[in-house]
Amino acid sequence: MLLYQLAGWTQDMWSAIIGLFSFIPNWGFMIIVFTIILKIVLSPLDFWQRKMARKNALKQAQMQPELEKIQKKYGNNKQLLNQKTMELYKRENFSVMGSCLGMLVNMAITLFIFFTLFSGLTGMSNSEVTKQYQSVQDEYNQKFMETFSVSEDQIKTTQDSIFNQAVNEAMAEMGVTEVSDKVYSRALEIMYNAEEGTDYNKLKTIQDATATKYDKEIKQSFLWVKNMWRPDTASSVFNDFSSYQSVANIWKSEEFLSELNPLIEGKSEEEIKTITKELKKTYENRYKTITYGINQKYNHTWNGYFILVVLAGVITFFSMKLSQMQSSKKKDKSVPQQQNKAMGFMKFLLPALMIVFTIGYSAAFSLYIVTNSIMSTIISFVLLKIFEHQEKKNKKPGSITISPAAPKNRPSYSREFLSEDNK
């Protein structure tokens, strides 16, 4: 429920932003270009946060010898240990929260964009799925009216009559007296495999023409992904009725209610339940009849090959690993062991979450995740090289030179010592 509420306003916002790239004819390339530009726009914030984190880590490494002395000297007195440690931090203008602020700001913005874009693209996917079926239905209805010489108002009753005839034949063939999902499935097969010259065969011609229209003009593909609004997995190319119903919310639609209300007027509660159930099954059968040619065309065909799923996990893993290298090229002993373990755990948790998102949602959102991860990896690599180049100018950054003139308990890198040395 919360997802759909959030998708309401974020869908409009992101639709408007992504719509700026509507000059690109393919949705896949449109999302790629949009993601690249979005990442470039946010890169200054990324640079600021990573620079603060690296600066903090280098400062910590410089203070490490003095911290070890304090630990060795006051390790048995926790209160005094904390006091001396904070005195050192104050003397060196080191803030424990120095890099945390940048990280929190960056994380807040990143999470906001991720979840709003997720809900926005989910809403856009639902809208596109609904539009696709509407286009399929319009094509089917047009062909149906031309083939059977009926008006638009007569389509449903004529189609239901043909289907019910096939249901009776299926029941007789199967030797049953009650309808079931197996009977309905067999009725669809009977209609589709009928001989030429029958109403069934005419219906098959309409279904095949609709499938061709969907394949060539309605469906939105991207490279190996046949339908951008379906996952890049072994899922079907076209939505089955259950998936479509949950997306389009048919049972609350004006079309369904306008057909149901006259049937249940003045009926008992038990009768209303029976009539509603039967009408829902009729809607399902109509949907399956209209899309049967499409399902036959893509029968046992995967919508994708899990390529975006694998890329999302692998690239996110290497992006996080590269980001950790920006703090320090060597293992920082000043970082608590539990924190190191937490960072190592996140290195595997986040890629796993990205895999879950790409498996369960549309290829459109998966493409955003993969492109964003690739851009994060590239930006991390570029920033790492920039930081390393800057540090080379400083003659072995992070190293400590102990001067004989330095007092015993005063680190040679302190501001006091440097100011005296410059005199």
C-alpha positions as CSV (number, residue, x, y, z in Angstrom):
1,M,0.0,0.0,0.0
2,L,2.8,2.4,0.9
3,L,4.6,1.5,-2.3
4,Y,1.6,2.6,-4.4
5,Q,1.1,5.8,-2.5
6,L,4.8,6.7,-2.9
7,A,4.7,5.7,-6.5
8,G,1.9,8.2,-7.1
9,W,4.0,11.4,-6.8
10,T,7.4,10.0,-7.6
11,Q,6.1,8.5,-10.8
12,D,5.1,11.9,-12.0
13,M,8.4,13.5,-10.9
14,W,10.6,10.8,-12.5
15,S,8.4,10.5,-15.6
16,A,8.8,14.3,-16.2
17,I,12.6,14.0,-15.7
18,I,13.0,10.9,-17.8
19,G,10.7,12.5,-20.4
20,L,13.4,15.0,-21.1
21,F,15.2,12.2,-22.9
22,S,12.1,11.2,-25.0
23,F,14.1,12.1,-28.2
24,I,15.8,8.7,-27.7
25,P,13.4,6.2,-29.3
26,N,14.3,3.1,-27.2
27,W,13.4,3.0,-23.5
28,G,16.5,1.0,-22.6
29,F,18.9,3.6,-24.0
30,M,16.8,6.4,-22.6
31,I,17.2,4.9,-19.1
32,I,21.0,4.5,-19.6
33,V,21.5,8.1,-20.7
34,F,19.3,9.4,-17.9
35,T,21.2,7.3,-15.3
36,I,24.6,8.5,-16.6
37,I,23.7,12.2,-16.5
38,L,22.1,11.8,-13.0
39,K,25.2,10.2,-11.7
40,I,27.4,12.9,-13.2
41,V,25.2,15.6,-11.7
42,L,25.6,14.0,-8.2
43,S,29.4,13.3,-8.6
44,P,30.5,16.5,-6.8
45,L,28.7,15.3,-3.7
46,D,30.3,11.9,-4.1
47,F,33.7,13.5,-4.5
48,W,33.2,15.6,-1.3
49,Q,32.1,12.7,0.8
50,R,34.9,10.4,-0.4
51,K,37.6,13.0,0.0
52,M,36.5,13.7,3.6
53,A,36.5,9.9,4.3
54,R,40.0,9.5,2.9
55,K,41.3,12.6,4.6
56,N,39.9,11.3,7.9
57,A,41.5,7.8,7.3
58,L,44.9,9.3,6.5
59,K,44.8,11.5,9.6
60,Q,43.9,8.5,11.7
61,A,46.8,6.6,10.3
62,Q,49.2,9.4,11.1
63,M,48.0,9.5,14.7
64,Q,48.1,5.7,15.1
65,P,51.6,5.5,16.7
66,E,50.5,8.1,19.3
67,L,47.2,6.3,19.9
68,E,49.1,3.0,20.4
69,K,51.3,4.8,23.1
70,I,48.2,6.1,24.8
71,Q,46.6,2.7,24.7
72,K,49.7,1.0,26.1
73,K,50.1,3.6,28.9
74,Y,46.5,4.1,30.0
75,G,44.9,0.9,28.8
76,N,44.0,-0.2,32.3
77,N,42.1,3.1,33.0
78,K,39.3,3.5,30.5
79,Q,38.3,6.9,31.7
80,L,41.8,8.3,31.5
81,L,42.3,6.5,28.1
82,N,39.3,8.2,26.7
83,Q,40.4,11.6,28.1
84,K,43.9,11.4,26.6
85,T,42.6,10.1,23.3
86,M,40.2,13.1,23.1
87,E,43.0,15.5,24.0
88,L,45.0,14.1,21.1
89,Y,42.0,14.5,18.7
90,K,41.5,18.0,19.9
91,R,45.1,19.0,19.6
92,E,45.2,17.6,16.0
93,N,41.8,19.0,15.0
94,F,40.6,15.5,14.3
95,S,36.8,14.9,14.4
96,V,35.5,11.4,14.6
97,M,32.4,12.6,13.0
98,G,34.3,14.3,10.2
99,S,33.7,11.8,7.5
100,C,30.4,10.6,9.0
101,L,28.6,13.9,8.1
102,G,29.5,13.6,4.4
103,M,28.6,9.9,4.5
104,L,25.2,10.5,6.1
105,V,24.4,13.3,3.7
106,N,25.4,11.2,0.7
107,M,23.6,8.2,2.0
108,A,20.4,10.1,2.6
109,I,20.4,11.5,-0.9
110,T,21.3,8.2,-2.4
111,L,18.6,6.3,-0.6
112,F,16.0,9.0,-1.4
113,I,16.8,8.7,-5.1
114,F,17.0,4.9,-5.1
115,F,13.6,4.3,-3.4
116,T,11.7,7.1,-5.1
117,L,13.1,6.1,-8.5
118,F,12.3,2.5,-7.6
119,S,8.7,3.4,-6.8
120,G,8.5,5.8,-9.8
121,L,9.8,3.2,-12.3
122,T,7.5,0.6,-10.7
123,G,4.6,2.9,-11.3
124,M,5.8,3.6,-14.8
125,S,6.1,-0.1,-15.5
126,N,2.6,-0.7,-14.3
127,S,1.3,2.1,-16.5
128,E,3.2,0.7,-19.5
129,V,1.9,-2.8,-18.9
130,T,-1.7,-1.5,-18.8
131,K,-1.1,0.6,-22.0
132,Q,0.4,-2.4,-23.7
133,Y,-2.7,-4.6,-23.0
134,Q,-5.0,-1.8,-24.0
135,S,-3.2,-1.5,-27.3
136,V,-3.4,-5.3,-27.7
137,Q,-7.1,-5.3,-26.8
138,D,-7.8,-2.4,-29.3
139,E,-6.1,-4.3,-32.1
140,Y,-8.0,-7.5,-31.2
141,N,-11.4,-5.7,-31.1
142,Q,-10.8,-4.0,-34.4
143,K,-9.9,-7.3,-36.1
144,F,-12.9,-9.0,-34.4
145,M,-15.4,-6.4,-35.6
146,E,-14.0,-6.7,-39.2
147,T,-14.0,-10.5,-39.2
148,F,-17.4,-11.2,-37.5
149,S,-19.2,-8.1,-38.8
150,V,-20.3,-7.0,-35.3
151,S,-20.4,-3.7,-33.5
152,E,-18.2,-2.8,-30.6
153,D,-21.0,-3.4,-28.2
154,Q,-21.4,-7.0,-29.5
155,I,-17.8,-8.1,-29.2
156,K,-18.0,-9.5,-25.6
157,T,-21.2,-11.4,-26.1
158,T,-20.1,-12.8,-29.4
159,Q,-16.7,-13.8,-28.0
160,D,-18.2,-15.3,-24.9
161,S,-20.7,-17.3,-27.1
162,I,-17.8,-18.8,-29.1
163,F,-15.8,-19.6,-26.0
164,N,-18.7,-21.2,-24.2
165,Q,-19.3,-23.4,-27.2
166,A,-15.6,-24.5,-27.0
167,V,-16.1,-25.1,-23.2
168,N,-19.0,-27.5,-23.9
169,E,-16.9,-29.4,-26.4
170,A,-14.0,-29.6,-24.0
171,M,-16.3,-30.9,-21.2
172,A,-17.7,-33.6,-23.6
173,E,-14.2,-34.5,-24.7
174,M,-12.9,-34.8,-21.1
175,G,-16.1,-36.5,-19.9
176,V,-16.8,-34.1,-17.1
177,T,-19.9,-32.2,-16.1
178,E,-18.4,-29.2,-14.2
179,V,-16.1,-26.5,-15.6
180,S,-12.6,-26.1,-14.2
181,D,-9.3,-24.4,-15.2
182,K,-8.4,-27.5,-17.1
183,V,-11.6,-27.3,-19.1
184,Y,-11.0,-23.6,-19.8
185,S,-7.5,-24.4,-21.0
186,R,-8.7,-27.2,-23.2
187,A,-11.4,-24.9,-24.7
188,L,-8.7,-22.3,-25.7
189,E,-6.7,-25.1,-27.4
190,I,-9.8,-26.4,-29.3
191,M,-10.4,-22.9,-30.6
192,Y,-6.8,-22.2,-31.6
193,N,-6.3,-25.6,-33.3
194,A,-9.6,-25.8,-35.2
195,E,-9.9,-26.4,-39.0
196,E,-10.3,-23.5,-41.5
197,G,-13.7,-22.1,-42.1
198,T,-14.9,-22.3,-38.6
199,D,-15.5,-19.5,-36.1
200,Y,-12.7,-20.9,-34.1
201,N,-10.3,-20.6,-37.0
202,K,-11.4,-17.0,-37.6
203,L,-10.7,-16.3,-34.0
204,K,-7.2,-17.9,-34.3
205,T,-6.5,-15.5,-37.3
206,I,-7.4,-12.5,-35.1
207,Q,-5.3,-13.8,-32.2
208,D,-2.2,-14.3,-34.5
209,A,-2.7,-10.9,-36.1
210,T,-2.8,-9.3,-32.7
211,A,0.4,-11.2,-31.7
212,T,2.2,-9.9,-34.7
213,K,1.0,-6.3,-34.0
214,Y,2.3,-6.7,-30.4
215,D,5.6,-8.2,-31.5
216,K,6.4,-5.5,-34.1
217,E,4.8,-2.4,-32.8
218,I,3.6,-2.6,-29.2
219,K,6.3,-4.5,-27.3
220,Q,9.3,-2.5,-26.0
221,S,12.5,-4.5,-26.2
222,F,16.1,-3.8,-25.3
223,L,18.9,-5.9,-26.8
224,W,18.3,-9.4,-25.4
225,V,15.3,-8.4,-23.2
226,K,12.1,-9.0,-25.1
227,N,9.9,-6.8,-22.9
228,M,11.4,-4.0,-20.9
229,W,8.5,-4.0,-18.4
230,R,9.1,-7.6,-17.4
231,P,12.1,-9.0,-15.4
232,D,15.3,-10.1,-17.2
233,T,14.7,-13.6,-16.1
234,A,13.0,-16.8,-17.3
235,S,9.6,-15.1,-16.7
236,S,7.0,-14.9,-19.5
237,V,7.3,-12.1,-22.1
238,F,3.7,-11.1,-21.6
239,N,1.9,-10.8,-18.3
240,D,-0.3,-13.6,-17.3
241,F,-3.8,-12.7,-16.0
242,S,-2.9,-12.8,-12.3
243,S,0.1,-10.4,-12.8
244,Y,-2.0,-8.1,-15.0
245,Q,-4.9,-8.0,-12.6
246,S,-2.7,-7.0,-9.7
247,V,-1.1,-4.2,-11.8
248,A,-4.3,-2.9,-13.4
249,N,-6.5,-3.5,-10.4
250,I,-9.3,-4.7,-12.7
251,W,-11.8,-5.6,-9.9
252,K,-12.1,-1.9,-9.0
253,S,-12.2,-0.6,-12.5
254,E,-15.2,1.2,-13.9
255,E,-15.5,-1.4,-16.7
256,F,-15.8,-4.3,-14.3
257,L,-18.1,-2.6,-11.8
258,S,-20.4,-1.3,-14.5
259,E,-20.9,-4.9,-15.8
260,L,-21.2,-6.4,-12.3
261,N,-23.6,-3.9,-10.6
262,P,-26.7,-4.7,-12.8
263,L,-26.2,-8.4,-12.3
264,I,-26.1,-8.3,-8.5
265,E,-28.9,-5.7,-8.0
266,G,-31.5,-7.1,-5.5
267,K,-29.5,-10.4,-5.0
268,S,-28.7,-12.0,-1.7
269,E,-25.1,-11.9,-0.3
270,E,-24.5,-15.6,-1.3
271,E,-25.8,-14.9,-4.8
272,I,-23.6,-11.8,-5.1
273,K,-20.5,-13.9,-4.2
274,T,-21.4,-16.5,-6.9
275,I,-22.1,-13.9,-9.6
276,T,-19.0,-11.9,-8.8
277,K,-16.8,-15.1,-8.9
278,E,-18.3,-16.1,-12.3
279,L,-17.8,-12.7,-13.8
280,K,-14.2,-12.6,-12.6
281,K,-13.6,-15.9,-14.3
282,T,-15.3,-14.6,-17.5
283,Y,-12.9,-11.6,-17.4
284,E,-10.0,-14.0,-17.0
285,N,-11.1,-16.1,-19.9
286,R,-11.6,-13.0,-22.1
287,Y,-8.1,-11.9,-21.3
288,K,-6.6,-15.3,-22.1
289,T,-8.6,-15.5,-25.4
290,I,-7.3,-12.0,-26.5
291,T,-3.7,-12.8,-25.6
292,Y,-3.7,-16.5,-26.5
293,G,-1.9,-15.8,-29.8
294,I,0.8,-13.8,-28.0
295,N,1.3,-16.6,-25.5
296,Q,1.6,-19.2,-28.2
297,K,4.1,-17.0,-30.1
298,Y,6.3,-16.8,-27.0
299,N,5.5,-20.2,-25.5
300,H,8.4,-21.5,-23.4
301,T,10.4,-18.4,-24.3
302,W,12.3,-16.5,-21.6
303,N,11.9,-12.8,-21.4
304,G,15.6,-12.4,-20.6
305,Y,18.7,-14.4,-19.7
306,F,19.5,-13.1,-16.2
307,I,22.3,-11.0,-17.6
308,L,21.2,-7.8,-15.8
309,V,20.8,-9.9,-12.6
310,V,24.4,-11.2,-12.7
311,L,25.8,-7.8,-13.7
312,A,23.9,-6.1,-10.9
313,G,25.5,-8.4,-8.3
314,V,29.1,-8.5,-9.7
315,I,29.4,-4.8,-10.5
316,T,27.9,-3.6,-7.2
317,F,30.4,-5.9,-5.4
318,F,33.4,-4.4,-7.2
319,S,32.1,-0.9,-6.8
320,M,31.9,-1.3,-3.1
321,K,35.3,-2.9,-2.9
322,L,36.8,0.0,-4.9
323,S,35.1,2.5,-2.6
324,Q,36.6,0.9,0.4
325,M,40.1,1.3,-1.2
326,Q,39.6,5.1,-1.2
327,S,39.7,5.3,2.5
328,S,43.1,3.7,2.7
329,K,45.1,1.3,0.5
330,K,46.3,-0.6,3.6
331,K,44.3,-2.1,6.4
332,D,43.7,0.6,9.0
333,K,44.4,-0.8,12.5
334,S,42.6,2.2,14.0
335,V,39.3,1.0,12.6
336,P,37.7,-1.4,15.1
337,Q,37.6,-5.1,14.1
338,Q,33.8,-5.1,14.4
339,Q,33.6,-2.1,12.0
340,N,35.9,-4.0,9.5
341,K,33.6,-7.0,9.8
342,A,30.5,-4.8,9.2
343,M,32.1,-3.3,6.1
344,G,33.0,-6.7,4.8
345,F,29.4,-7.9,5.5
346,M,27.9,-5.0,3.5
347,K,30.2,-5.8,0.6
348,F,28.2,-9.0,0.2
349,L,24.8,-7.8,1.5
350,L,24.3,-4.9,-1.0
351,P,25.1,-7.0,-4.1
352,A,22.6,-9.6,-2.8
353,L,20.0,-6.9,-2.4
354,M,20.6,-5.7,-6.0
355,I,20.1,-9.2,-7.3
356,V,16.8,-9.5,-5.4
357,F,15.6,-6.2,-7.0
358,T,16.7,-7.2,-10.5
359,I,15.0,-10.6,-10.2
360,G,11.7,-9.3,-8.9
361,Y,11.2,-6.2,-10.9
362,S,11.2,-4.9,-14.4
363,A,14.2,-4.9,-16.7
364,A,13.8,-1.1,-16.8
365,F,14.7,-0.8,-13.2
366,S,17.4,-3.5,-13.4
367,L,19.0,-1.5,-16.2
368,Y,19.1,1.6,-13.9
369,I,20.7,-0.5,-11.2
370,V,23.4,-1.9,-13.5
371,T,24.1,1.5,-15.2
372,N,24.3,3.2,-11.8
373,S,26.7,0.5,-10.5
374,I,28.9,0.8,-13.6
375,M,29.0,4.6,-13.2
376,S,29.8,4.3,-9.4
377,T,32.7,2.0,-10.3
378,I,34.1,4.3,-12.9
379,I,33.7,7.4,-10.6
380,S,35.3,5.5,-7.7
381,F,38.3,4.5,-9.9
382,V,38.8,8.0,-11.2
383,L,38.6,9.5,-7.7
384,L,41.0,6.9,-6.4
385,K,43.5,8.0,-9.0
386,I,43.0,11.6,-8.2
387,F,43.5,11.1,-4.5
388,E,46.7,9.0,-5.1
389,H,48.1,11.7,-7.5
390,Q,47.4,14.4,-4.9
391,E,49.1,12.4,-2.2
392,K,52.2,11.7,-4.3
393,K,52.8,15.4,-4.3
394,N,53.1,15.4,-0.5
395,K,56.1,13.0,-0.4
396,K,54.8,9.8,1.2
397,P,51.5,10.9,2.7
398,G,50.7,9.3,6.0
399,S,54.3,8.7,7.0
400,I,55.7,10.1,10.2
401,T,59.2,11.7,10.5
402,I,60.4,11.8,14.1
403,S,62.6,14.8,14.7
404,P,65.2,14.8,17.4
405,A,64.0,18.1,18.6
406,A,60.6,16.9,19.1
407,P,59.5,16.4,22.8
408,K,59.2,12.8,23.8
409,N,55.4,12.7,24.1
410,R,54.6,15.1,21.3
411,P,54.0,13.7,17.8
412,S,56.2,15.2,15.1
413,Y,53.3,15.8,12.9
414,S,51.5,18.1,15.4
415,R,50.8,21.8,14.5
416,E,52.9,23.0,17.4
417,F,56.0,21.1,16.2
418,L,55.6,22.1,12.6
419,S,55.2,25.8,13.6
420,E,58.4,25.6,15.7
421,D,60.2,23.8,12.9
422,N,59.3,26.5,10.4
423,K,60.8,29.1,12.7
